[in-house]
Amino acid sequence: MKKVMTALLAASALVTLAACGGNSDDSSGDSGSSNEKVTLKFQSLAFQKTTVAATKKIVADWNAANPNIQVEYVQGSWDSVHDQLVTQFQGGTAPDIIQDESADITGFANQGYLADLSPYLSQETKDAVPQGVWDSVSSDGKVWAAPTLLQSYVVFGNSALLKQAGIATTGESLSWDQLQADAKKLTAGGKYGLGWGLKSPTATVLNLGMNFDAQFFEGTGRDATAKIGDPELEVPKRIHAMAYTDKSIEPTSLTQSGSDVLPGFFAGKYAMVVGGNYAAQQMVEQAPKGFQWEVLPPLKGTSVKQAANPQTLSVPAEGKHIKQSAQFIDYFMKAENLAAVGQGDWLIPTTQAARDAILKTTGGKNGWQQTLAGAGELTKAPFQSVENYPKWKDQIATPALQEYLANKTDLATLGKKLSDGWGQVNS
């Protein structure tokens, strides 16, 4: 792994370091002349050691090549970024460059807190990212962020246990029915087929719900209405059936985080886990010597679609250096740089060139072939256009799903809580 990262980061250093903003003229959002020395605060949410190192190298390379536009790395946290940004925007103290995710920035964009980057980003950046991904960070012809990395939910398997049970691990997709059958087959002798960290279940349910054409919302902004029917309840229903009918999901895992279930996976307590593909990096770092794991084909219901909820880089609308901030974002979006942070986080870069760079460097090993193969099926989900989604997620969906997955309520009650709860938070 160290050799892989070294190769990518070395490649990053060879890229042209000159900034490449989309406009040559200063904007009204910039103060002073183009020769004025400015310092931009970049609030990064990178948390894995490899990604922090890759991100800091990007900043260092930029600073070395751009003495008049210096970037200061500021460490943030995914756990607190939403509340922190609320305070920062209201107090006029937001950093010049903000890392977040598509689903979270919608509300800030609708409230006018984010700059439209479309006049500033280079054509190279615009062309490199598929339109379906741009749709997740734009509206009314305005672009609120540059999308950098994508997460998908995948099934990881203990290679030895799967082989012992005669379970196939190849193919274009893995149906939910087959996942359920495999998990049941692997459940025996006090061991379970599946461990699933669903302490915070909402993102998992909504993203994988797209396998069954789930919508959850109709409309956009504050005018959106809840849409909860059979497609939206299909994923929680299937998880519940595996946990309480088949008894193939280790029950404690349902109350744990995605990271918390890994020790049980390594110990053979369960043969498979479902989680964000970023967990692969933790497996590389934490798996005991000799433990072999693999990524199974993408889950499929009526399709293998999942939500394209990319990590994002944005600029405050009231920022004093919008143009310079966008120039750094352009640089961050270079294929070599996206490949470095993507490989560090084990996430999917939004550009094909960056994905190709990872595939070339890794040879598709350790699940990269399967992980990158699903990139084309990631698309914008309705919840990404809903202004009060973060509030609904935290106050309504998460506790309702937790209660259902703890077998304390039924499916109909879950559906009613999800639907009625939207009216409560969006009134």
Order of alpha helices (4+ residues) and beta strands (2+ residues): alpha-beta-alpha-beta-alpha-beta-alpha-alpha-alpha-beta-beta-beta-beta-beta-alpha-beta-alpha-beta-alpha-beta-beta-alpha-alpha-beta-alpha-beta-beta-beta-beta-alpha-alpha-beta-alpha-alpha-beta-alpha-alpha-alpha
